[in-house]
Structure formats: C-alpha cells, structure tokens
Amino acid sequence: MAKEYFGDFNTLKSIFIENPAMDRQIFYGDKIMLGRNIIKAGTTVPMHSHPEEQISYVISGECDVIIEGEEPVHCKAGAVAWFPANKGHEVIVGDEDTEILDIFNPVREDWLELFGEK
C-alpha cells in the first residue's frame, strides 16, 4: 500500500476501542506516528508502557496523568506531556470526553496491526 503524504482527521478511519473506551485515528510516516484519541468521560487508560517515546497534547477536555514514580498532574486543554520510552503512564478522564493527540517515535507497530495496516 502506498503511503499518503496528507490526511484529514475528518475522514480518516476511526476505530472504537471498548476498554479503555475511546475512538482512535492514526496518521504516520516512516519513523513517526500521530494518533488522535477521543477518550470517553469517566474512562481510565490503565498504567502501561511501550518502547516508543511519546508526547501527548490535550486538545479539549481534561484528565489526570500519572507517570510512574511521579505525582499525578491535572491536564486541561493546551497541556502537553512527555513519556519516555518504557516509562509507565496512566490517564484518568473526568466528566467530559477528552481529545488527545499522541505523537510517537518510532511508529507503534501494535497500532498499525490494530488498523490492519501491517
């Protein structure tokens, strides 16, 4: 499949993930991936880690972010967070759906499999 240079989150394929409850979209290049997640109100993305480095940007809503070994931080729209590779992290969404953009380096192979692109 030829890789696209441009995409549009208004039309990109979306996958609903039941647990934790969220809609997810991806766009990626050879070495970097952008994921858009709309996490449903009251959802917890449990503590997890992965070998990819991650930066997250809260577009709307708010959540508490816990990084392994650190105090929780309440993040509102405009907040950014960095997660080193293999560092545990958790997200707890409050009373409203929360939209978060995640940037990964390198590309998350497990997300490619989820979207049937690998």
Accessible surface in RSA format (square Angstrom, percent):
REM  Atomic radii and reference values for relative SASA: ProtOr
REM  Chains: A
REM  Algorithm: Lee & Richards
REM  Probe-radius: 1.40
REM  Slices: 20
REM RES _ NUM      All-atoms   Total-Side   Main-Chain    Non-polar    All polar
REM                ABS   REL    ABS   REL    ABS   REL    ABS   REL    ABS   REL
RES MET A   1   192.86  99.9 103.27  68.3  89.59 213.3  78.97  67.1 113.89 150.9
RES ALA A   2    87.45  80.4  62.70  96.8  24.75  56.3  73.36 103.3  14.09  37.3
RES LYS A   3    87.62  42.7  65.33  40.1  22.28  53.1  55.36  49.8  32.26  34.4
RES GLU A   4   115.31  66.2 108.91  82.4   6.41  15.3  39.04  75.5  76.27  62.3
RES TYR A   5   196.81  91.9 173.35  98.6  23.46  61.0 128.58  96.6  68.23  84.1
RES PHE A   6   176.72  88.4 162.58 100.7  14.14  36.8 165.25 100.2  11.47  32.8
RES GLY A   7    46.43  57.3   0.00   N/A  46.43  57.3  14.60  40.1  31.82  71.3
RES ASP A   8    68.26  47.8  60.50  60.2   7.75  18.3  26.52  62.4  41.74  41.6
RES PHE A   9    53.27  26.6  44.37  27.5   8.90  23.2  44.37  26.9   8.90  25.5
RES ASN A  10   138.57  95.6 103.02  99.6  35.55  85.6  26.09  62.8 112.48 108.7
RES THR A  11   113.15  80.5  80.24  81.3  32.91  78.4  72.87  97.9  40.28  60.9
RES LEU A  12    49.36  27.5  39.14  28.0  10.22  25.7  41.39  29.1   7.98  21.5
RES LYS A  13   122.07  59.6 103.93  63.8  18.14  43.2  82.45  74.2  39.63  42.2
RES SER A  14    62.19  52.6  34.99  46.7  27.20  62.7  28.54  60.8  33.65  47.1
RES ILE A  15    32.17  18.3  29.18  21.7   2.99   7.2  32.17  23.2   0.00   0.0
RES PHE A  16   105.54  52.8  80.78  50.0  24.77  64.4  80.78  49.0  24.77  70.9
RES ILE A  17    31.60  18.0  28.40  21.2   3.20   7.7  31.60  22.8   0.00   0.0
RES GLU A  18   144.07  82.7 125.34  94.8  18.73  44.6  38.33  74.1 105.74  86.3
RES ASN A  19   135.12  93.2 110.18 106.5  24.94  60.1  27.53  66.3 107.59 104.0
RES PRO A  20    23.87  17.4  21.51  19.6   2.35   8.6  23.87  19.7   0.00   0.0
RES ALA A  21    25.68  23.6  24.10  37.2   1.58   3.6  24.10  33.9   1.58   4.2
RES MET A  22     4.95   2.6   4.95   3.3   0.00   0.0   4.85   4.1   0.10   0.1
RES ASP A  23    39.04  27.3  37.66  37.5   1.37   3.2   9.38  22.1  29.66  29.6
RES ARG A  24    27.35  11.5  27.17  13.8   0.18   0.4   0.18   0.2  27.17  16.5
RES GLN A  25    12.50   7.0  12.50   9.1   0.00   0.0   3.97   8.5   8.52   6.5
RES ILE A  26    10.54   6.0   2.06   1.5   8.48  20.4   2.06   1.5   8.48  23.0
RES PHE A  27    51.23  25.6  49.27  30.5   1.97   5.1  50.55  30.7   0.68   1.9
RES TYR A  28    28.70  13.4  24.59  14.0   4.11  10.7  19.42  14.6   9.28  11.4
RES GLY A  29    30.57  37.7   0.00   N/A  30.57  37.7  24.24  66.5   6.33  14.2
RES ASP A  30   137.75  96.5 103.95 103.5  33.80  79.9  30.38  71.5 107.37 107.1
RES LYS A  31   155.24  75.7 152.31  93.5   2.92   7.0  95.65  86.1  59.59  63.5
RES ILE A  32    96.54  54.9  96.51  71.9   0.03   0.1  96.51  69.5   0.03   0.1
RES MET A  33     0.96   0.5   0.00   0.0   0.96   2.3   0.96   0.8   0.00   0.0
RES LEU A  34    52.58  29.3  51.74  37.0   0.84   2.1  51.74  36.3   0.84   2.3
RES GLY A  35     0.00   0.0   0.00   N/A   0.00   0.0   0.00   0.0   0.00   0.0
RES ARG A  36    53.93  22.6  53.15  27.1   0.78   1.9   2.53   3.5  51.40  31.2
RES ASN A  37     3.84   2.6   3.84   3.7   0.00   0.0   0.20   0.5   3.64   3.5
RES ILE A  38    45.15  25.7  45.15  33.6   0.00   0.0  45.15  32.5   0.00   0.0
RES ILE A  39     6.86   3.9   6.86   5.1   0.00   0.0   6.86   4.9   0.00   0.0
RES LYS A  40    62.60  30.5  62.60  38.4   0.00   0.0  38.01  34.2  24.59  26.2
RES ALA A  41    46.07  42.4  25.67  39.6  20.40  46.4  25.85  36.4  20.22  53.6
RES GLY A  42    63.67  78.5   0.00   N/A  63.67  78.5  32.79  90.0  30.88  69.2
RES THR A  43    15.10  10.7   9.20   9.3   5.90  14.1   9.53  12.8   5.57   8.4
RES THR A  44    56.47  40.2  45.18  45.8  11.30  26.9  27.68  37.2  28.79  43.5
RES VAL A  45    19.93  13.1  19.93  18.0   0.00   0.0  19.93  17.3   0.00   0.0
RES PRO A  46    75.40  55.0  75.08  68.4   0.32   1.2  75.12  62.0   0.28   1.7
RES MET A  47    89.29  46.2  65.61  43.4  23.68  56.4  65.61  55.8  23.68  31.4
RES HIS A  48    63.17  34.5  52.61  36.6  10.56  27.0  51.49  53.1  11.68  13.6
RES SER A  49    61.44  51.9  35.79  47.8  25.64  59.1   3.79   8.1  57.64  80.8
RES HIS A  50    11.94   6.5   7.11   4.9   4.84  12.4  11.00  11.3   0.94   1.1
RES PRO A  51    94.45  68.8  82.42  75.1  12.04  43.7  82.65  68.2  11.80  73.3
RES GLU A  52    14.96   8.6  14.96  11.3   0.00   0.0   0.42   0.8  14.55  11.9
RES GLU A  53    72.48  41.6  70.59  53.4   1.89   4.5  18.15  35.1  54.32  44.4
RES GLN A  54    12.31   6.9  11.48   8.4   0.83   2.0   0.83   1.8  11.48   8.7
RES ILE A  55    80.31  45.7  79.76  59.4   0.56   1.3  79.76  57.4   0.56   1.5
RES SER A  56    11.11   9.4  10.31  13.8   0.80   1.8   8.50  18.1   2.61   3.7
RES TYR A  57    88.64  41.4  88.54  50.4   0.10   0.3  50.34  37.8  38.30  47.2
RES VAL A  58     6.34   4.2   6.34   5.7   0.00   0.0   6.34   5.5   0.00   0.0
RES ILE A  59    59.62  33.9  45.97  34.2  13.65  32.9  46.03  33.1  13.59  36.9
RES SER A  60    48.33  40.8  47.42  63.3   0.90   2.1  36.45  77.6  11.87  16.6
RES GLY A  61    13.39  16.5   0.00   N/A  13.39  16.5   2.57   7.1  10.82  24.2
RES GLU A  62    54.22  31.1  54.10  40.9   0.12   0.3   9.66  18.7  44.56  36.4
RES CYS A  63     1.81   1.4   0.08   0.1   1.74   4.1   1.74   4.4   0.08   0.1
RES ASP A  64    50.82  35.6  50.42  50.2   0.40   0.9   5.22  12.3  45.60  45.5
RES VAL A  65    12.42   8.2  10.94   9.9   1.47   3.5  10.94   9.5   1.47   4.0
RES ILE A  66    36.10  20.5  36.10  26.9   0.00   0.0  36.10  26.0   0.00   0.0
RES ILE A  67    36.36  20.7  35.74  26.6   0.62   1.5  35.74  25.7   0.62   1.7
RES GLU A  68    88.63  50.9  86.01  65.1   2.62   6.2  29.43  56.9  59.19  48.3
RES GLY A  69    80.93  99.8   0.00   N/A  80.93  99.8  41.52 113.9  39.40  88.3
RES GLU A  70   107.28  61.6  91.94  69.6  15.34  36.5  23.32  45.1  83.96  68.5
RES GLU A  71   143.35  82.3 135.92 102.8   7.43  17.7  61.32 118.6  82.03  67.0
RES PRO A  72    79.84  58.2  60.25  54.9  19.60  71.2  60.43  49.9  19.41 120.7
RES VAL A  73    89.06  58.6  86.04  77.9   3.02   7.3  89.06  77.4   0.00   0.0
RES HIS A  74    96.22  52.6  69.93  48.6  26.29  67.3  61.84  63.7  34.38  40.0
RES CYS A  75     8.56   6.5   7.36   8.2   1.20   2.8   1.20   3.0   7.36   7.9
RES LYS A  76   125.16  61.1 121.77  74.7   3.39   8.1  64.92  58.4  60.24  64.2
RES ALA A  77    62.23  57.2  37.94  58.5  24.29  55.3  38.27  53.9  23.95  63.4
RES GLY A  78    47.62  58.7   0.00   N/A  47.62  58.7  25.55  70.1  22.07  49.4
RES ALA A  79    29.74  27.3  17.86  27.6  11.88  27.0  28.26  39.8   1.48   3.9
RES VAL A  80   103.54  68.1  79.92  72.3  23.62  56.9  81.10  70.5  22.44  60.9
RES ALA A  81    20.67  19.0  11.71  18.1   8.96  20.4  20.45  28.8   0.22   0.6
RES TRP A  82   136.98  55.0 127.02  61.5   9.97  23.4 125.55  66.9  11.43  18.5
RES PHE A  83     2.92   1.5   2.89   1.8   0.03   0.1   2.89   1.8   0.03   0.1
RES PRO A  84    40.13  29.2  37.69  34.4   2.44   8.9  38.73  32.0   1.40   8.7
RES ALA A  85    45.71  42.0  28.51  44.0  17.20  39.1  28.51  40.1  17.20  45.6
RES ASN A  86   103.14  71.1  81.55  78.8  21.58  52.0  26.39  63.5  76.75  74.2
RES LYS A  87    68.75  33.5  67.56  41.5   1.19   2.8  26.41  23.8  42.34  45.1
RES GLY A  88     5.54   6.8   0.00   N/A   5.54   6.8   5.01  13.8   0.52   1.2
RES HIS A  89     3.71   2.0   3.71   2.6   0.00   0.0   3.45   3.6   0.26   0.3
RES GLU A  90    32.46  18.6  32.46  24.6   0.00   0.0   0.24   0.5  32.21  26.3
RES VAL A  91    16.46  10.8  16.46  14.9   0.00   0.0  16.46  14.3   0.00   0.0
RES ILE A  92    63.54  36.2  61.92  46.1   1.62   3.9  61.92  44.6   1.62   4.4
RES VAL A  93     3.94   2.6   0.00   0.0   3.94   9.5   0.00   0.0   3.94  10.7
RES GLY A  94    32.05  39.5   0.00   N/A  32.05  39.5  31.14  85.5   0.91   2.0
RES ASP A  95   149.87 105.0 118.02 117.5  31.85  75.3  39.84  93.8 110.03 109.7
RES GLU A  96    92.11  52.9  88.48  66.9   3.63   8.6  31.29  60.5  60.82  49.7
RES ASP A  97    67.33  47.2  55.49  55.2  11.84  28.0  19.66  46.3  47.67  47.5
RES THR A  98     0.09   0.1   0.00   0.0   0.09   0.2   0.09   0.1   0.00   0.0
RES GLU A  99    29.53  17.0  28.91  21.9   0.62   1.5   2.81   5.4  26.72  21.8
RES ILE A 100     9.00   5.1   9.00   6.7   0.00   0.0   9.00   6.5   0.00   0.0
RES LEU A 101    35.59  19.8  35.19  25.2   0.39   1.0  35.19  24.7   0.39   1.1
RES ASP A 102    11.37   8.0  11.37  11.3   0.00   0.0   0.00   0.0  11.37  11.3
RES ILE A 103    68.17  38.8  66.82  49.8   1.35   3.3  66.82  48.1   1.35   3.7
RES PHE A 104     1.83   0.9   1.53   0.9   0.31   0.8   1.83   1.1   0.00   0.0
RES ASN A 105    77.11  53.2  73.03  70.6   4.08   9.8  14.37  34.6  62.74  60.6
RES PRO A 106    76.80  56.0  76.80  70.0   0.00   0.0  76.80  63.4   0.00   0.0
RES VAL A 107    11.14   7.3   8.14   7.4   3.00   7.2   8.14   7.1   3.00   8.1
RES ARG A 108    23.49   9.9  23.49  12.0   0.00   0.0   0.00   0.0  23.49  14.2
RES GLU A 109    78.53  45.1  78.29  59.2   0.24   0.6  44.49  86.1  34.04  27.8
RES ASP A 110    71.47  50.1  61.50  61.2   9.97  23.6  40.91  96.3  30.56  30.5
RES TRP A 111    13.70   5.5  13.70   6.6   0.00   0.0   8.33   4.4   5.37   8.7
RES LEU A 112    15.15   8.4  15.15  10.8   0.00   0.0  15.15  10.6   0.00   0.0
RES GLU A 113   105.96  60.8  88.40  66.9  17.56  41.8  27.25  52.7  78.71  64.3
RES LEU A 114    79.83  44.5  55.52  39.7  24.30  61.1  63.82  44.8  16.00  43.1
RES PHE A 115     5.71   2.9   1.82   1.1   3.89  10.1   2.25   1.4   3.46   9.9
RES GLY A 116    63.67  78.5   0.00   N/A  63.67  78.5  31.69  87.0  31.98  71.6
RES GLU A 117    59.84  34.4  36.40  27.5  23.45  55.8  10.17  19.7  49.68  40.6
RES LYS A 118   147.02  71.7  83.33  51.1  63.69 151.6  82.29  74.1  64.73  68.9
END  Absolute sums over single chains surface
CHAIN  1 A     6957.1       5574.3       1382.8       3998.2       2958.8
END  Absolute sums over all chains
TOTAL          6957.1       5574.3       1382.8       3998.2       2958.8
